[in-house]
Amino acid sequence: MTKVLMVCMGNICRSPMAEGVFRKAVEDAGLDRQVEVDSAGTHAYHIGAAPDPRAQQAIGRRGIDISHLRGRQVEDEDFERFDYILVMDGDNYSMLVQRAPAHHHGKIKRLLSFSGKYPNRDVADPYYGGPHGFEHNLDQIEDAVRGLIREIAGDSQAIIRPDD
């Protein structure tokens, strides 16, 4: 079983959208018995909260329902439990690398390190912007998820860029 954790700051916009997109891609690839996915935030701002309504609307237009997800904060046990800890931006990457035991640093990567289309390796926080930000995030996430699925499925054509 490969376990993947998607991480952003508050766990109500980017990481739940990434969880939803990845969960659907896993199912579509027939890997749902081999892959587990969850999401969390680096901060405790929205523990127990549903995803932001704008995130739910944007991803809903793509046929994915994330309304059942609830915000949670990254826990120390997550570093042991998950094989991939995929962050949305450099700030969250730095926070987790500082927090994680050194032997888990290799698990922590930017989600867009799996993207072939987007040279910007941060999925920008759309919280204070308009609906376009959520749509752009989803375009980035979908592209990265394709590369991640290829890697997990063992395809040698997976697109991976090392983190700085």
Order of alpha helices (4+ residues) and beta strands (2+ residues): beta-alpha-beta-alpha-alpha-beta-alpha-beta-alpha
